[in-house]
Amino acid sequence: MDVFIGVLPWAYGLVAALFMTMTLLEGWANHDGWTLARLAGAGACILWPLTVVFLLLHMLASAATSSRA
């Protein structure tokens, strides 16, 4: 479990950096400014793991509640 917690932030950072870099390079290659779509893509690159975290917390809370009943 400790290895998972230690690796998770690095994996998140690498994936977020990869997709952020791809978003920036795409805009640079197309000579585009910061459009709403590019800003949304950059936000999604940074925030996608929060969905996974909330899903896991919800699953754990649901399992704890159902095991008590």
N, CA, C and O atoms as a GROMACS GRO file, in nm:
protein
  276
    1MET      N    1   0.082  -0.119   0.000
    1MET     CA    2   0.000   0.000   0.000
    1MET      C    3   0.086   0.125   0.000
    1MET      O    4   0.054   0.223  -0.068
    2ASP      N    5   0.197   0.124   0.076
    2ASP     CA    6   0.285   0.242   0.080
    2ASP      C    7   0.348   0.270  -0.056
    2ASP      O    8   0.368   0.386  -0.092
    3VAL      N    9   0.379   0.165  -0.131
    3VAL     CA   10   0.437   0.184  -0.264
    3VAL      C   11   0.335   0.250  -0.355
    3VAL      O   12   0.369   0.339  -0.433
    4PHE      N   13   0.209   0.208  -0.345
    4PHE     CA   14   0.103   0.266  -0.426
    4PHE      C   15   0.087   0.414  -0.397
    4PHE      O   16   0.075   0.495  -0.489
    5ILE      N   17   0.087   0.451  -0.271
    5ILE     CA   18   0.072   0.592  -0.232
    5ILE      C   19   0.194   0.672  -0.277
    5ILE      O   20   0.181   0.788  -0.314
    6GLY      N   21   0.311   0.611  -0.273
    6GLY     CA   22   0.432   0.681  -0.317
    6GLY      C   23   0.441   0.698  -0.467
    6GLY      O   24   0.496   0.797  -0.515
    7VAL      N   25   0.386   0.603  -0.542
    7VAL     CA   26   0.394   0.606  -0.688
    7VAL      C   27   0.282   0.690  -0.748
    7VAL      O   28   0.300   0.752  -0.853
    8LEU      N   29   0.167   0.692  -0.683
    8LEU     CA   30   0.050   0.759  -0.738
    8LEU      C   31   0.074   0.907  -0.772
    8LEU      O   32   0.038   0.948  -0.883
    9PRO      N   33   0.133   0.988  -0.685
    9PRO     CA   34   0.156   1.128  -0.723
    9PRO      C   35   0.250   1.144  -0.842
    9PRO      O   36   0.232   1.232  -0.926
   10TRP      N   37   0.351   1.057  -0.849
   10TRP     CA   38   0.443   1.064  -0.963
   10TRP      C   39   0.373   1.026  -1.093
   10TRP      O   40   0.393   1.090  -1.196
   11ALA      N   41   0.292   0.922  -1.088
   11ALA     CA   42   0.218   0.880  -1.207
   11ALA      C   43   0.122   0.990  -1.251
   11ALA      O   44   0.112   1.020  -1.370
   12TYR      N   45   0.052   1.049  -1.155
   12TYR     CA   46  -0.038   1.160  -1.186
   12TYR      C   47   0.038   1.275  -1.251
   12TYR      O   48  -0.005   1.329  -1.353
   13GLY      N   49   0.150   1.311  -1.192
   13GLY     CA   50   0.228   1.422  -1.244
   13GLY      C   51   0.279   1.396  -1.385
   13GLY      O   52   0.277   1.486  -1.469
   14LEU      N   53   0.325   1.275  -1.410
   14LEU     CA   54   0.376   1.242  -1.544
   14LEU      C   55   0.265   1.244  -1.649
   14LEU      O   56   0.284   1.297  -1.759
   15VAL      N   57   0.150   1.186  -1.616
   15VAL     CA   58   0.039   1.185  -1.712
   15VAL      C   59  -0.012   1.327  -1.735
   15VAL      O   60  -0.037   1.365  -1.849
   16ALA      N   61  -0.028   1.405  -1.630
   16ALA     CA   62  -0.075   1.543  -1.645
   16ALA      C   63   0.025   1.626  -1.726
   16ALA      O   64  -0.016   1.705  -1.811
   17ALA      N   65   0.154   1.608  -1.700
   17ALA     CA   66   0.256   1.682  -1.775
   17ALA      C   67   0.256   1.641  -1.922
   17ALA      O   68   0.273   1.726  -2.010
   18LEU      N   69   0.237   1.513  -1.949
   18LEU     CA   70   0.234   1.466  -2.088
   18LEU      C   71   0.119   1.530  -2.164
   18LEU      O   72   0.138   1.584  -2.273
   19PHE      N   73  -0.001   1.524  -2.106
   19PHE     CA   74  -0.116   1.580  -2.176
   19PHE      C   75  -0.112   1.732  -2.182
   19PHE      O   76  -0.159   1.791  -2.280
   20MET      N   77  -0.057   1.796  -2.080
   20MET     CA   78  -0.043   1.941  -2.084
   20MET      C   79   0.056   1.981  -2.194
   20MET      O   80   0.033   2.077  -2.267
   21THR      N   81   0.164   1.907  -2.205
   21THR     CA   82   0.263   1.933  -2.310
   21THR      C   83   0.202   1.914  -2.448
   21THR      O   84   0.225   1.995  -2.538
   22MET      N   85   0.123   1.809  -2.465
   22MET     CA   86   0.057   1.786  -2.594
   22MET      C   87  -0.038   1.900  -2.628
   22MET      O   88  -0.046   1.943  -2.743
   23THR      N   89  -0.111   1.950  -2.528
   23THR     CA   90  -0.203   2.061  -2.550
   23THR      C   91  -0.127   2.187  -2.590
   23THR      O   92  -0.168   2.258  -2.682
   24LEU      N   93  -0.018   2.215  -2.521
   24LEU     CA   94   0.061   2.334  -2.552
   24LEU      C   95   0.125   2.324  -2.691
   24LEU      O   96   0.125   2.422  -2.766
   25LEU      N   97   0.178   2.206  -2.725
   25LEU     CA   98   0.242   2.189  -2.856
   25LEU      C   99   0.140   2.197  -2.970
   25LEU      O  100   0.171   2.250  -3.077
   26GLU      N  101   0.021   2.146  -2.948
   26GLU     CA  102  -0.083   2.155  -3.049
   26GLU      C  103  -0.119   2.302  -3.077
   26GLU      O  104  -0.131   2.341  -3.193
   27GLY      N  105  -0.135   2.380  -2.974
   27GLY     CA  106  -0.165   2.522  -2.992
   27GLY      C  107  -0.050   2.597  -3.057
   27GLY      O  108  -0.072   2.686  -3.139
   28TRP      N  109   0.071   2.561  -3.020
   28TRP     CA  110   0.189   2.626  -3.080
   28TRP      C  111   0.201   2.592  -3.228
   28TRP      O  112   0.233   2.679  -3.309
   29ALA      N  113   0.177   2.466  -3.263
   29ALA     CA  114   0.188   2.423  -3.403
   29ALA      C  115   0.080   2.488  -3.490
   29ALA      O  116   0.105   2.520  -3.606
   30ASN      N  117  -0.038   2.509  -3.434
   30ASN     CA  118  -0.149   2.569  -3.509
   30ASN      C  119  -0.152   2.721  -3.497
   30ASN      O  120  -0.239   2.785  -3.556
   31HIS      N  121  -0.059   2.779  -3.423
   31HIS     CA  122  -0.052   2.924  -3.400
   31HIS      C  123  -0.184   2.975  -3.341
   31HIS      O  124  -0.230   3.083  -3.375
   32ASP      N  125  -0.242   2.895  -3.252
   32ASP     CA  126  -0.366   2.932  -3.185
   32ASP      C  127  -0.336   3.001  -3.054
   32ASP      O  128  -0.233   2.978  -2.992
   33GLY      N  129  -0.427   3.086  -3.014
   33GLY     CA  130  -0.419   3.146  -2.881
   33GLY      C  131  -0.486   3.053  -2.780
   33GLY      O  132  -0.512   2.937  -2.810
   34TRP      N  133  -0.512   3.106  -2.663
   34TRP     CA  134  -0.577   3.027  -2.559
   34TRP      C  135  -0.727   3.035  -2.578
   34TRP      O  136  -0.794   3.124  -2.526
   35THR      N  137  -0.781   2.940  -2.655
   35THR     CA  138  -0.924   2.934  -2.677
   35THR      C  139  -0.990   2.865  -2.557
   35THR      O  140  -0.922   2.809  -2.471
   36LEU      N  141  -1.122   2.871  -2.554
   36LEU     CA  142  -1.195   2.806  -2.446
   36LEU      C  143  -1.170   2.655  -2.447
   36LEU      O  144  -1.158   2.593  -2.342
   37ALA      N  145  -1.163   2.596  -2.565
   37ALA     CA  146  -1.139   2.452  -2.576
   37ALA      C  147  -1.001   2.416  -2.521
   37ALA      O  148  -0.986   2.314  -2.454
   38ARG      N  149  -0.901   2.497  -2.549
   38ARG     CA  150  -0.766   2.469  -2.498
   38ARG      C  151  -0.758   2.489  -2.348
   38ARG      O  152  -0.690   2.412  -2.279
   39LEU      N  153  -0.827   2.590  -2.295
   39LEU     CA  154  -0.830   2.609  -2.150
   39LEU      C  155  -0.902   2.493  -2.082
   39LEU      O  156  -0.858   2.446  -1.976
   40ALA      N  157  -1.012   2.446  -2.142
   40ALA     CA  158  -1.083   2.331  -2.086
   40ALA      C  159  -0.995   2.206  -2.090
   40ALA      O  160  -0.996   2.127  -1.996
   41GLY      N  161  -0.920   2.188  -2.197
   41GLY     CA  162  -0.829   2.074  -2.207
   41GLY      C  163  -0.719   2.081  -2.102
   41GLY      O  164  -0.684   1.979  -2.042
   42ALA      N  165  -0.666   2.200  -2.079
   42ALA     CA  166  -0.562   2.215  -1.977
   42ALA      C  167  -0.619   2.188  -1.837
   42ALA      O  168  -0.554   2.124  -1.755
   43GLY      N  169  -0.740   2.236  -1.812
   43GLY     CA  170  -0.804   2.208  -1.684
   43GLY      C  171  -0.831   2.060  -1.665
   43GLY      O  172  -0.814   2.006  -1.555
   44ALA      N  173  -0.874   1.993  -1.772
   44ALA     CA  174  -0.899   1.849  -1.764
   44ALA      C  175  -0.770   1.771  -1.739
   44ALA      O  176  -0.772   1.671  -1.667
   45CYS      N  177  -0.659   1.816  -1.795
   45CYS     CA  178  -0.530   1.751  -1.771
   45CYS      C  179  -0.493   1.755  -1.624
   45CYS      O  180  -0.435   1.660  -1.571
   46ILE      N  181  -0.526   1.864  -1.559
   46ILE     CA  182  -0.487   1.882  -1.420
   46ILE      C  183  -0.586   1.815  -1.325
   46ILE      O  184  -0.546   1.762  -1.222
   47LEU      N  185  -0.715   1.818  -1.358
   47LEU     CA  186  -0.818   1.776  -1.262
   47LEU      C  187  -0.869   1.634  -1.279
   47LEU      O  188  -0.948   1.589  -1.195
   48TRP      N  189  -0.828   1.559  -1.382
   48TRP     CA  190  -0.888   1.428  -1.404
   48TRP      C  191  -0.870   1.332  -1.287
   48TRP      O  192  -0.960   1.251  -1.264
   49PRO      N  193  -0.760   1.334  -1.212
   49PRO     CA  194  -0.748   1.237  -1.103
   49PRO      C  195  -0.847   1.260  -0.989
   49PRO      O  196  -0.877   1.168  -0.914
   50LEU      N  197  -0.897   1.382  -0.976
   50LEU     CA  198  -0.993   1.408  -0.869
   50LEU      C  199  -1.119   1.324  -0.887
   50LEU      O  200  -1.179   1.281  -0.788
   51THR      N  201  -1.158   1.299  -1.011
   51THR     CA  202  -1.272   1.212  -1.036
   51THR      C  203  -1.246   1.073  -0.983
   51THR      O  204  -1.334   1.012  -0.921
   52VAL      N  205  -1.127   1.021  -1.007
   52VAL     CA  206  -1.091   0.888  -0.959
   52VAL      C  207  -1.089   0.885  -0.806
   52VAL      O  208  -1.138   0.791  -0.745
   53VAL      N  209  -1.032   0.988  -0.745
   53VAL     CA  210  -1.025   0.994  -0.598
   53VAL      C  211  -1.166   0.997  -0.538
   53VAL      O  212  -1.193   0.923  -0.444
   54PHE      N  213  -1.254   1.081  -0.591
   54PHE     CA  214  -1.390   1.088  -0.539
   54PHE      C  215  -1.464   0.956  -0.559
   54PHE      O  216  -1.540   0.914  -0.472
   55LEU      N  217  -1.443   0.891  -0.672
   55LEU     CA  218  -1.506   0.762  -0.696
   55LEU      C  219  -1.459   0.658  -0.595
   55LEU      O  220  -1.540   0.584  -0.540
   56LEU      N  221  -1.329   0.652  -0.570
   56LEU     CA  222  -1.276   0.557  -0.473
   56LEU      C  223  -1.326   0.586  -0.332
   56LEU      O  224  -1.361   0.493  -0.259
   57LEU      N  225  -1.330   0.713  -0.293
   57LEU     CA  226  -1.382   0.747  -0.161
   57LEU      C  227  -1.529   0.711  -0.147
   57LEU      O  228  -1.573   0.663  -0.042
   58HIS      N  229  -1.605   0.734  -0.252
   58HIS     CA  230  -1.747   0.699  -0.249
   58HIS      C  231  -1.765   0.548  -0.237
   58HIS      O  232  -1.850   0.500  -0.162
   59MET      N  233  -1.684   0.472  -0.312
   59MET     CA  234  -1.693   0.327  -0.305
   59MET      C  235  -1.656   0.276  -0.166
   59MET      O  236  -1.722   0.186  -0.114
   60LEU      N  237  -1.553   0.334  -0.106
   60LEU     CA  238  -1.513   0.293   0.028
   60LEU      C  239  -1.620   0.327   0.131
   60LEU      O  240  -1.649   0.247   0.220
   61ALA      N  241  -1.678   0.446   0.119
   61ALA     CA  242  -1.784   0.486   0.212
   61ALA      C  243  -1.908   0.398   0.195
   61ALA      O  244  -1.971   0.361   0.294
   62SER      N  245  -1.942   0.365   0.072
   62SER     CA  246  -2.057   0.278   0.048
   62SER      C  247  -2.034   0.138   0.103
   62SER      O  248  -2.125   0.078   0.160
   63ALA      N  249  -1.913   0.088   0.086
   63ALA     CA  250  -1.881  -0.045   0.137
   63ALA      C  251  -1.885  -0.046   0.290
   63ALA      O  252  -1.933  -0.143   0.350
   64ALA      N  253  -1.836   0.058   0.354
   64ALA     CA  254  -1.838   0.066   0.499
   64ALA      C  255  -1.982   0.075   0.552
   64ALA      O  256  -2.015   0.014   0.654
   65THR      N  257  -2.066   0.151   0.483
   65THR     CA  258  -2.205   0.167   0.524
   65THR      C  259  -2.282   0.038   0.507
   65THR      O  260  -2.360   0.000   0.594
   66SER      N  261  -2.261  -0.031   0.395
   66SER     CA  262  -2.335  -0.155   0.370
   66SER      C  263  -2.287  -0.269   0.459
   66SER      O  264  -2.366  -0.360   0.488
   67SER      N  265  -2.162  -0.267   0.503
   67SER     CA  266  -2.114  -0.374   0.589
   67SER      C  267  -2.168  -0.359   0.732
   67SER      O  268  -2.174  -0.457   0.805
   68ARG      N  269  -2.206  -0.238   0.772
   68ARG     CA  270  -2.263  -0.215   0.904
   68ARG      C  271  -2.408  -0.261   0.913
   68ARG      O  272  -2.456  -0.300   1.019
   69ALA      N  273  -2.475  -0.257   0.799
   69ALA     CA  274  -2.620  -0.288   0.799
   69ALA      C  275  -2.645  -0.437   0.805
   69ALA      O  276  -2.760  -0.480   0.806
   0.00000   0.00000   0.00000
